[in-house]
Amino acid sequence: MDRYAGAGDEAADRARQQERHYQLLSALQSLVKELPSSFQQRLSYTTLSDLALALLDGTVFEIVQGLLEIQHLTEKSLYNQRLRLQNEHRVLRQALRQKHLEAQQTCRPHNLPVLQAAQQRELEPWQAMEHRIREEQQAMDRKIVLELDRKVADQQSTLEKAGVAGFYVTTNPQELTLQMNLLELIRKLQQRDCQMLTAPAAVLGPDLGEGSKQQEWYLEKVP
């Protein structure tokens, strides 16, 4: 008797999984219609079906949310590093300008030409420092780009290992854009799932609304 009951439970589970898969696939097919035609052609029925399968148990939603949080923390840290460097350089410039201004204000008129000549000589090493400052800022920007590149590769690898269709480590711009679109689809579905939790009577269907338009968490780089 228990064997028959167990078989019945398994059948019910399979039916629920199939229904869930159908709902996710239908929603994905509807969302894909909002993408440019060039990307629609690349997102075949098989790709969308595989993506829907990967999303069944909700694990991928959690992974994407975790990647989003890590991305925001990384961007915030890099931004703060760049901001500190800029502030340090700004303080140096302001201090020198203030020093020269105060000296000129207290200088007797007949001594002003001499003072200005001395200040001009003082600016010569400052020009070399300005060059060093620009180099430091450029080095910081390169560091930020490399760090974000590494973060993108980590995201691609994580999603590939999770079995999410369309994800693998690549730097091809077209593939990156396709992956961004796939992530946007996942995030819209995740948003819909959250809405379902607060509205039990709702049914997952093709009408998902506008959803989030943000893509900066993935592939954002400093110009």
Beta strands, then each sheet from edge to edge (+ up, - down):
end
